[in-house]
Amino acid sequence: AVAANKAKSAFLAMMSHEFRTPLNAVIGYAEILEEDLQGKNLEQSRNDAARIRSAGTHLLGVINQVLDLSKIEAGSMETEAIAYSPAEILQEVGDTIRPILEGGGIFEAVQGSPIEEAWVDRTRLRQCLYNLAANAAKFTDHGVVSLSVHKRDQVLVFQVKDTGIGMSADQIDRIFEPFVQ
């Protein structure tokens, strides 16, 4: 019971980080939308509204994962394979992290070769890519954050690169430990 309680606490601490990225995007785009509406730039306002919806949808997916805590504790969490467009996911992630880029940073989404459709658990892939790209954006001042996808044999390879401050050897050693940013 003590171990389960510690695991639950650690999981909820990690999920609070998961909430911040899409929520910051929702807030950032809501502010942009408000400014656009004051200037009556309706085309841009529609685009910003779509970005708010995308970030909100992602946040809802993360919240649903928190509510699935009992499945995680029981070891019965399932993933789903749904057809999706890699280019679409790159665009969604880019639209969400643009407001996070500090100091005029630039975001690039690159698709190595056209991949029209793939099968994946969309919510979990988007969550992973958001986290990686948002962390890259947080530590990139006046630089570039790029997200790319290419196909290697029958596997899609997603990469997040940035021109930020980098990571220490100690940070790299701990990168795949549970609940480590």
C-alpha positions, 0 to 999 in steps of 0.5 A: 500500500505504501509503494502504491501510494508513492507511485500514485504521488509520483505519477500525479506529480508528473501529470501536473507537468503534463498539464502545463504545456497544453494549458500554457498554449491555451492561455497564450493563444487565448491572449493572441485571439483577444488581441486579434479580435480587438484589431478585427483580424478575423482570419487570424482569429479563426486560426488561433481558435483552431489552435486553442481547440487543439491544445484543449483537446490535448489537455482533455486527453491528459486529464483522461489519462489521470482518471485512468490511474486505476488502470495503471495501478492494475497494470492493465493500461492499453494503447490504441492504434488509430490511423493518423497523418504524421504531418498533421501531428507535427503541425499540431505540436508546432502550433501548441509550442509556438507561444512557449518559445521565448525571445523570438525563437523559431519552430520548424516542422519537417517531414523527411519524405511524405508519409500520408498515414500511419497507425499509433496511439495518437494521444500518447504520441502527441503527449510525448512530442509536446513534452519534448518540444516544449522542453526544447522551447523552454531552453532555447532563446533566440534559436530554433526548435525543430521536429521532424519525422522520417521513415526507417524501414517500417518504423517512423522516427520522430526527432526533436532538435534545438539550439538551446543550452543543451544537457549535462552528462548527468542529465543525459544519464537520467533521461529515461528514468521514471518521472524525470524531466 
